[in-house]
Amino acid sequence: MQFHEKLKSCRLAEGWTQEQLAERVCVSRVTVSKWETGRGFPNLGSLQQLASLFRLSIDELLSTNELVAFARSEVEHTTEQSQTLMFGLLDFVVVLLLALPLFNNGKAISASLIDFVPISSFLQPMLVTAIVAIALFGVAELALQHRLFQTWSRRMHGISLLLSLMLLVLFVSCRQPYHCMYVLGLLVAKALFLLKRR
């Protein structure tokens, strides 16, 4: 017997409506309806609540194939969330570039990016804007990591890589080796996270 069939029979055995079960599990009636028709599957927290309500173990509630599929999807979801967390943190630490010292022609004089005069007047605001945009994008990734679907999460990773690559090109055009190495290090870290997932 599949999960959706077991869920419906357990609910009917208790004499509950879909709405009553939904209230006990803290979900909507539509969600319970999706579970019972096989169009959706509960997350781990809801699954534990269901097992507790029906006085069953999770193993009894799920078939072997469903248990394996559920474990696999939970691992993928956790991996995706940790990857989004790391991308968000790496994007946010780009803001440190605003404080990293720049050196003028090998002299002992250093200044931050905002105070640095030899960068042409149109590139300096572009660099600051790009850094702030990437940092804000990182904040958005961190804030939305639990709400992103897998496809959106992957798109955000692609956007993050593209923004970092554009920033690297900007710093190369300004001939700032320290900043280039910093951004390149962030890009390599992101690439390693993506490769590790595969």
Stockholm file with secondary structure:
# STOCKHOLM 1.0

chainA/1-198         MQFHEKLKSCRLAEGWTQEQLAERVCVSRVTVSKWETGRGFPNLGSLQQLASLFRLSIDELLSTNELVAFARSEVEHTTEQSQTLMFGLLDFVVVLLLALPLFNNGKAISASLIDFVPISSFLQPMLVTAIVAIALFGVAELALQHRLFQTWSRRMHGISLLLSLMLLVLFVSCRQPYHCMYVLGLLVAKALFLLKRR
#=GR chainA/1-198 SS CCHHHHHHHHHHHHTCCHHHHHHHHTSCHHHHHHHHHTSCCCCHHHHHHHHHHTTCCHHHHSCHHHHHHHHHHHHHHHHHHHHHHHHHHHHHGGGGGGTSCEESTTSSCEECTTTCCSSCTTHHHHHHHHHHHHHHHHHHHHHHTTTCCHHHHHHHHHHHHHHHHHHHHHHHHTTCHHHHHHHHHHHHHHHHHHHHHC
#=GC SS_cons         CCHHHHHHHHHHHHTCCHHHHHHHHTSCHHHHHHHHHTSCCCCHHHHHHHHHHTTCCHHHHSCHHHHHHHHHHHHHHHHHHHHHHHHHHHHHGGGGGGTSCEESTTSSCEECTTTCCSSCTTHHHHHHHHHHHHHHHHHHHHHHTTTCCHHHHHHHHHHHHHHHHHHHHHHHHTTCHHHHHHHHHHHHHHHHHHHHHC
//
